[in-house]
């Protein structure tokens, strides 16, 4: 440490210009005369001593002939790497559907043991999925078992922090979706979310009031409704109470996505009734037609900023079907639209099956009604195809979407064949397209040309974005395999990757 004498108390401008500063509190006289801002005065005690430790160290090292300066690299543990990737994909950069974890990510709140263990488990599961690593998957399962034990202990004497318990429960459900992609597991999906529902009821919905707590409930409702649709189970009345709670506190009554979710809940009840044989064939058809009409009316009344902007290309491009493409506000709007289209396609396919049954049983000619249903499916499929180029092709990617991607510093997967890399957000953009693409290409109205184009796009997405499941879908499509769409959804990881 070196004493450098008594420093000047003058303001910056007076020191630079060697003016006589009178140290007035608000502004010195020279600054007032010049009509400039006076930036105040330094504290002499803070600048009287200069730290020359680094200078001294450097001089010693230069004199030493046998010491070489080399940069040391710090190895980051696999747990930290996994957490970084998880938070990038789900919290801060990618889907942001789990943004309620932000307080614990930034450590503004103490992370409870059960939540910490759950984050470890799901983070390692995601990393194991990305690298197809059995050792990582084994480690993830060990952390999952630990998280379950800690959760069980916390439930025996519930703490006051109910938010973290629900978040941990949702993370363990996410672990199941990432690690179990077999079609047979769909029947167990409701049991997972019902466990979370029981926990919410035990804590009391009235205790979920702040922003992050309501985001947790929103995440749960999304998972629950999807589970009910995929497994053909009706939505519980207790969940409808949660919906009312969320709608009141977040003012969602006029939100287009919320309206689509409400009709999706009706669709889950419809599937449950069909599965259990509650209605006659004629009543089931009437219910399907009413629900399809309600979805059509909703699509016609969605606000302008949610409406896609249609572009017709002058010249054909390989990633644009029929030279027609739509540009959307963002991925979430695109995803909501495609959910609406998927439900309508499956309702109209159900109606086609009913028309065939009526013709076979009663000999009733349903040709006109069948043509209407086929026309609906064909139009909805074309809209799905038009939503693909914005996210799957950089030639057609909208300025808004590309700008959002370029503004993110984290890149994960390099593009094969060029030096372009993809962010978690860009990967999710494409992943959310896979299921609606498959539903449209496997529909009864799909042409050979459309199936070939979708198969080509699956292969392109697999090669260009490194999404392995896209190649598997291309192979299933080429083999003309008749698999229930929701089995495909489970194979894709369900809402573990794309909700």
PAKE-537713 format. One record per residue (C-alpha): residue in one letter; chain; x, y, z. Coordinates in steps of 0.001 Angstrom, whole numbers, plus 500000, padded with zeros to 6 digits. Layout:
// PAKE-537713
residu,chaine,xx,yy,zz
A,A,X,Y,Z
...
***
This chain:
// PAKE-537713
residu,chaine,xx,yy,zz
X,A,500000,500000,500000
X,A,501407,503418,499026
X,A,500455,506779,500552
X,A,499923,509230,497700
X,A,499541,512498,499638
X,A,496482,514626,500211
X,A,494092,514390,497211
X,A,492151,517342,495843
X,A,488603,517767,497135
X,A,487475,519580,493975
X,A,484858,518223,491592
X,A,485912,516381,488433
X,A,485484,519370,486081
X,A,487452,521751,488324
X,A,490298,519226,488728
X,A,490510,518617,484984
X,A,490504,522326,484105
X,A,492534,523341,487186
X,A,489803,525720,488325
X,A,489309,526982,491860
X,A,486402,524957,493259
X,A,484431,526422,496175
X,A,482948,523024,497242
X,A,479307,524193,497377
X,A,476997,521336,498246
X,A,474570,521311,495295
X,A,476920,522657,492648
X,A,480199,524579,492742
X,A,480287,528167,491371
X,A,482477,527406,488274
X,A,480015,524704,487167
X,A,477063,527015,487760
X,A,478670,529738,485639
X,A,479335,527279,482825
X,A,475741,525928,483107
X,A,476965,522335,483377
X,A,476167,519556,485809
X,A,478470,519383,488801
X,A,479185,515736,489596
X,A,480034,516296,493248
X,A,483144,515676,495299
X,A,485291,512706,496129
X,A,485742,511262,499591
X,A,489451,511783,500351
X,A,489517,508808,502711
X,A,488632,506425,499888
X,A,491374,507509,497472
X,A,494268,508285,499812
X,A,495597,504717,499682
X,A,496350,502913,496404
X,A,496504,499119,496312
X,A,499685,498154,494422
X,A,499560,494456,495271
X,A,499059,493404,491644
X,A,501936,495625,490489
X,A,504259,494139,493068
X,A,503221,490585,492184
X,A,503774,491220,488466
X,A,507283,492638,489058
X,A,508278,489590,491085
X,A,506972,487171,488454
X,A,508781,488987,485651
X,A,512096,488687,487519
X,A,511575,484971,488112
X,A,512904,482910,485160
X,A,511494,479559,486259
X,A,507849,480567,486728
X,A,505519,480338,483695
X,A,502107,481959,483682
X,A,499450,479529,482425
X,A,495678,479808,482489
X,A,493994,477235,484677
X,A,490681,475731,483660
X,A,488028,474968,486234
X,A,485942,471867,485648
X,A,482229,472400,486171
X,A,480425,469516,487885
X,A,477838,467571,485924
X,A,475120,468713,488339
X,A,475850,472386,487669
X,A,475990,471806,483902
X,A,472653,469998,484041
X,A,471076,472797,486063
X,A,472320,475440,483644
X,A,470765,473590,480707
X,A,467516,472978,482578
X,A,467071,476627,483569
X,A,467969,477730,480044
X,A,465339,475457,478470
X,A,462523,475845,480972
X,A,462944,479025,483006
X,A,464949,481879,481535
X,A,465471,481327,477782
X,A,463405,478514,476286
X,A,459746,477911,477065
X,A,459647,480027,480262
X,A,456688,477897,481262
X,A,458450,477252,484547
X,A,459351,480863,485291
X,A,457950,480477,488801
X,A,461334,478894,489622
X,A,463069,482247,489074
X,A,463265,483201,492806
X,A,465046,479921,493536
X,A,467214,480116,490408
X,A,468473,483574,491420
X,A,468699,482416,495041
X,A,466593,485332,496228
X,A,464855,482689,498337
X,A,466363,479732,500175
X,A,465848,476556,498134
X,A,464163,473865,500293
X,A,465705,470386,500234
X,A,462765,468783,498419
X,A,462842,471388,495663
X,A,466626,471254,495354
X,A,466556,467459,494976
X,A,463722,467647,492425
X,A,465597,470214,490308
X,A,468689,467984,490389
X,A,466695,464950,489251
X,A,464900,466614,486343
X,A,468040,468506,485240
X,A,470057,465301,484997
X,A,467154,463577,483218
X,A,467091,466334,480596
X,A,470858,466098,480094
X,A,470631,462303,479812
X,A,467893,462677,477182
X,A,469943,465143,475142
X,A,473081,462990,475161
X,A,471351,459556,475185
X,A,473448,458654,478218
X,A,472527,455656,480368
X,A,474996,456576,483150
X,A,473443,460036,483376
X,A,469959,458523,483382
X,A,470986,456178,486205
X,A,472299,459146,488191
X,A,469072,461045,487484
X,A,467010,458128,488825
X,A,469081,458106,492015
X,A,468361,461798,492507
X,A,464695,461128,491743
X,A,464554,458488,494482
X,A,466218,460929,496876
X,A,463711,463637,495941
X,A,460813,461263,496626
X,A,462194,460421,500078
X,A,462674,464078,500965
X,A,459180,464907,499666
X,A,457689,462134,501783
X,A,459402,463492,504892
X,A,458202,467024,504173
X,A,454598,465858,503729
X,A,454513,464177,507131
X,A,455044,467588,508709
X,A,454041,470151,506068
X,A,456127,473334,506114
X,A,454692,476758,505579
X,A,456270,477058,502100
X,A,453531,475384,500064
X,A,454720,476921,496788
X,A,457961,474961,496848
X,A,456135,471689,497567
X,A,453840,472095,494546
X,A,456781,473154,492380
X,A,458712,470053,493462
X,A,455710,467830,492726
X,A,455406,469320,489230
X,A,459125,468794,488636
X,A,458872,465132,489588
X,A,455975,464793,487141
X,A,458181,466444,484509
X,A,460877,463872,485298
X,A,458393,461103,484510
X,A,457515,462669,481141
X,A,461172,463041,480141
X,A,462243,459544,481185
X,A,459130,457529,480226
X,A,458064,457943,476602
X,A,456237,454625,476207
X,A,452646,454827,474973
X,A,451461,452608,477832
X,A,452320,455231,480457
X,A,449507,457543,479287
X,A,447045,455679,481501
X,A,449136,456697,484538
X,A,449314,460389,483656
X,A,446160,461318,485640
X,A,447510,459655,488797
X,A,450581,461894,488750
X,A,448660,465148,488416
X,A,445972,463971,490846
X,A,448692,463638,493476
X,A,449642,467273,492903
X,A,445970,468260,493069
X,A,445609,466560,496455
X,A,448643,468482,497692
X,A,447171,471797,496490
X,A,443915,471025,498289
X,A,445809,470161,501471
X,A,447656,473490,501392
X,A,444513,475401,500389
X,A,443978,477267,497143
X,A,443474,480506,499090
X,A,447198,480434,499940
X,A,448152,480865,496276
X,A,447859,484605,495761
X,A,451125,486175,494581
X,A,452446,486172,491005
X,A,454733,483144,491248
X,A,452196,481104,493222
X,A,449576,481740,490530
X,A,452104,480761,487848
X,A,452553,477449,489671
X,A,448785,476864,489568
X,A,448757,477797,485875
X,A,451495,475246,485156
X,A,449566,472597,487063
X,A,446341,473294,485155
X,A,448137,472985,481812
X,A,449617,469628,482821
X,A,446326,468399,484252
X,A,444185,469254,481215
X,A,446675,467697,478795
X,A,446819,464540,480933
X,A,443020,464278,480901
X,A,442805,464727,477120
X,A,445605,462230,476421
X,A,444071,459591,478711
X,A,440414,460396,477875
X,A,439452,461331,481444
X,A,437065,464090,482475
X,A,438437,467087,484352
X,A,437713,467033,488087
X,A,435311,469583,489592
X,A,438063,470499,492050
X,A,440209,471572,489094
X,A,437393,473773,487810
X,A,437515,475584,491175
X,A,441220,476210,490579
X,A,440371,477545,487118
X,A,437943,480045,488643
X,A,440566,481094,491196
X,A,443154,481692,488479
X,A,440719,483496,486175
X,A,439718,485943,488923
X,A,443243,486768,490046
X,A,444839,487044,486594
X,A,441831,488512,484771
X,A,441883,485788,482096
X,A,438249,485908,481042
X,A,438989,487469,477632
X,A,442356,485803,477063
X,A,442268,483735,473806
X,A,444522,481017,475204
X,A,442319,480739,478283
X,A,439230,480353,476078
X,A,440947,477601,474095
X,A,441828,475861,477372
X,A,438180,476031,478487
X,A,437049,474298,475279
X,A,439875,471772,475641
X,A,438438,470893,479063
X,A,435107,470226,477333
X,A,436964,468076,474802
X,A,438436,465984,477648
X,A,434921,465413,479025
X,A,433750,464454,475531
X,A,436550,461878,475150
X,A,435772,460444,478585
X,A,432085,460041,477705
X,A,432943,458333,474403
X,A,435417,456010,476133
X,A,432905,454953,478788
X,A,429973,454708,476346
X,A,427878,457222,478263
X,A,426104,458545,475155
X,A,424432,456993,472167
X,A,426084,457301,468762
X,A,423716,460081,467675
X,A,424240,462051,470892
X,A,428013,461678,470643
X,A,427888,462998,467078
X,A,425783,465970,468154
X,A,428219,466764,470988
X,A,431183,466538,468597
X,A,429491,468869,466105
X,A,428625,471390,468840
X,A,432184,471425,470180
X,A,433652,471759,466690
X,A,431307,474681,466003
X,A,432309,476353,469292
X,A,435985,476077,468338
X,A,435230,477488,464887
X,A,433407,480487,466379
X,A,436296,481073,468789
X,A,438814,481049,465926
X,A,436721,483605,464048
X,A,436637,485975,467041
X,A,440254,485854,468178
X,A,441745,489397,468518
X,A,443650,490841,465524
X,A,447070,490687,467221
X,A,446608,486922,467581
X,A,445650,486477,463937
X,A,448402,485178,461621
X,A,449639,487265,458724
X,A,449348,485261,455494
X,A,452215,485449,452991
X,A,452064,484022,449473
X,A,455484,483416,447943
X,A,456184,484167,444295
X,A,458482,481197,443943
X,A,458315,477768,445598
X,A,460608,476988,448515
X,A,461227,473461,449838
X,A,460250,474431,453412
X,A,456967,476105,452427
X,A,454046,473926,451394
X,A,452027,475318,448480
X,A,453895,478650,448672
X,A,451632,479672,451595
X,A,453020,480614,454997
X,A,451699,482411,458087
X,A,453564,484690,460486
X,A,452484,484733,464141
X,A,453155,487012,467074
X,A,455291,484355,468792
X,A,455562,480642,469490
X,A,452919,480651,472242
X,A,450313,482123,469887
X,A,451257,479606,467184
X,A,451015,476764,469670
X,A,447578,477868,470896
X,A,446289,478042,467314
X,A,447649,474586,466515
X,A,446060,473106,469647
X,A,442718,474431,468434
X,A,443331,472914,464984
X,A,444410,469542,466368
X,A,441265,469240,468466
X,A,439080,470180,465494
X,A,440853,467677,463235
X,A,440314,464873,465744
X,A,436662,465847,466262
X,A,436022,465771,462515
X,A,437826,462437,462210
X,A,435570,461079,464940
X,A,432562,462312,462960
X,A,433868,460554,459833
X,A,434077,457282,461784
X,A,430512,457813,463029
X,A,429250,458452,459483
X,A,430858,455192,458359
X,A,429148,453324,461218
X,A,425761,454810,460345
X,A,426193,453828,456715
X,A,427217,450291,457663
X,A,424494,449759,460292
X,A,421524,451651,458885
X,A,422514,452085,455265
X,A,422138,455863,455623
X,A,423981,457899,453008
X,A,426269,460349,454835
X,A,428275,461455,451796
X,A,427503,465184,452126
X,A,428321,465255,455850
X,A,431515,463279,455239
X,A,432625,465761,452589
X,A,432115,468643,455019
X,A,434223,466900,457679
X,A,436963,466075,455152
X,A,436933,469665,453922
X,A,437348,470916,457502
X,A,440278,468575,458120
X,A,441970,469566,454855
X,A,441658,473298,455585
X,A,442927,472914,459162
X,A,445873,470810,457981
X,A,446893,473468,455460
X,A,446872,476054,458257
X,A,449181,473835,460317
X,A,451550,473440,457351
X,A,451567,477227,456887
X,A,452667,477710,460521
X,A,455866,475683,460067
X,A,458214,477888,457961
X,A,458306,480759,460465
X,A,460197,478555,462928
X,A,461687,475661,460930
X,A,463266,477652,458088
X,A,465722,480519,458523
X,A,464940,481677,455012
X,A,461349,482346,456093
X,A,461827,483018,459798
X,A,460028,486210,460803
X,A,462109,489212,461824
X,A,460470,489201,465247
X,A,461318,485574,465977
X,A,464831,485841,464563
X,A,465469,488991,466561
X,A,464444,487268,469768
X,A,466771,484371,468969
X,A,469730,486570,468040
X,A,469359,488510,471284
X,A,470064,485418,473382
X,A,473653,484576,474139
X,A,473120,480905,474978
X,A,473437,478530,472030
X,A,473147,474785,472414
X,A,473064,472799,469165
X,A,475226,473586,466122
X,A,473526,473339,462764
X,A,474893,470566,460562
X,A,476350,471774,457309
X,A,476903,475394,458394
X,A,478165,477461,461294
X,A,474715,478416,462626
X,A,473901,477459,466211
X,A,470476,477215,467806
X,A,469215,478572,471088
X,A,466904,476653,473449
X,A,464075,478913,472294
X,A,464651,478012,468639
X,A,464757,474302,469457
X,A,461480,474577,471340
X,A,459955,476492,468421
X,A,460487,473441,466225
X,A,459674,470825,468855
X,A,456204,472277,469415
X,A,455500,471800,465688
X,A,456157,468044,465611
X,A,452870,466809,467066
X,A,450505,469035,465015
X,A,452519,468173,461882
X,A,452025,464464,462571
X,A,448306,464873,463326
X,A,447773,466725,460041
X,A,449862,464313,457949
X,A,448118,461239,459430
X,A,444618,462675,459006
X,A,442057,461152,456667
X,A,442287,464200,454381
X,A,446079,464118,453939
X,A,447300,463612,450373
X,A,450380,461618,449348
X,A,452104,464866,448430
X,A,451416,466356,451873
X,A,452722,463287,453691
X,A,455897,463337,451630
X,A,456427,467015,452387
X,A,455873,466540,456138
X,A,458261,463562,456103
X,A,460845,465746,454353
X,A,460364,468486,456965
X,A,460732,465966,459813
X,A,464077,464865,458370
X,A,465143,468457,457832
X,A,464304,469373,461449
X,A,466146,466283,462693
X,A,469282,467116,460700
X,A,469168,470905,460999
X,A,468146,471247,464670
X,A,469422,467951,466040
X,A,465955,466784,467206
X,A,466110,462975,467088
X,A,462386,462372,467533
X,A,461674,464191,464264
X,A,463508,461451,462360
X,A,461491,458786,464187
X,A,458245,460515,463146
X,A,459444,460605,459534
X,A,460047,456856,459634
X,A,456611,456164,461150
X,A,454990,458357,458509
X,A,456838,456633,455663
X,A,455813,453216,456987
X,A,452183,454370,457088
X,A,451972,453095,460658
X,A,448543,453536,462226
X,A,449321,454723,465754
X,A,447001,456709,467990
X,A,448112,460361,467997
X,A,448263,460507,471783
X,A,450675,457568,471825
X,A,452876,459668,469557
X,A,452445,462577,471970
X,A,453689,460392,474831
X,A,456621,459240,472704
X,A,457546,462901,472149
X,A,457678,463427,475908
X,A,454218,464962,476257
X,A,454195,468347,477904
X,A,457684,467585,479214
X,A,459172,469200,476119
X,A,456465,471034,474220
X,A,453959,472670,476595
***
